[in-house]
Amino acid sequence: MNYEIVELKEKRVAGIRTRTSNIDSDMKSKIGMTWQSFFGEGIYHSIPGKKNDKSIGLYMNYENGDNGAYDVMVCCEVEDTAILPENVQSAIIASGRYAKFVIYGHVQKAVEELWTKLHSMNLDRKYCCDFEEYQAGGDMENAEIHIYISLN
């Protein structure tokens, strides 16, 4: 699987989150419901100061790498000065080195395939902030998705 090493600057994001783990039988459901709430309940549209039209699936606060619990935040990048609604949380995507993967295809299938392959790759993962950045456009069948994995 091809990727490039990139240096990212810190990003402020805003959205909603849930906590899960890879062994949680409800993991996919929890993540799916969070995405559904973010768009279906108008949270995305209520967030001021968006930097772009992209949406982000952020994985952070890892308890024990792949083996423990972590937070999943469905969010978008916002200006540092954005004043957020009460039901919206903010977080920081840390600056640093990331492996950047670019994938295309059905949103859920392509992302799931990449994560499956990623778990068997020998990346020196930091388990800090990993995220999927969904490029603007609403085509769920032929999406362009950039996935960033934090590296040591």
Phi, psi and omega in degrees: 000125183279143175205167174234153177269126181232156173255123180251147171274159179302142178231139172264132179235159180221138180173211181233157184222163174219166178240137182206190174207167180290343178260000178287121181297341179261010185308304183299320180295315179299314180294315179300318179294325179293317176298316181299316178296317183303316180267317185292330180264010176076014181296315179306312183290339181277351184275120178275163172071030178295139179276339183197185182262015182273153172245156188229137168253110187252134178244124185205179180055048179294132179279319184202059181058223180291343189267349183242188179284157177206161176270143171243123180241125174263122193203185174215156180284136182230160174297149179300332184268000183298131176263117190266150174298159183303324184276008183244134179256157174242160178208167178244129168272119186294146173289159177145194181272134180224147167273125182252121176252140175242121181234160180225147175138196178298130188310303185289315184295314183296318181292315180299319178297318180296314181298323178298314179293322182300320182296339179259000179276156181262064178267144177275075187287143180267337184055049179253286179223111174248141181207154174255128179245109183275118183291152183305145182124148187253019183277100183291337182276331185227053183281156169253125185229131176255127181243128184245127179244121182293137183240153175287000000 
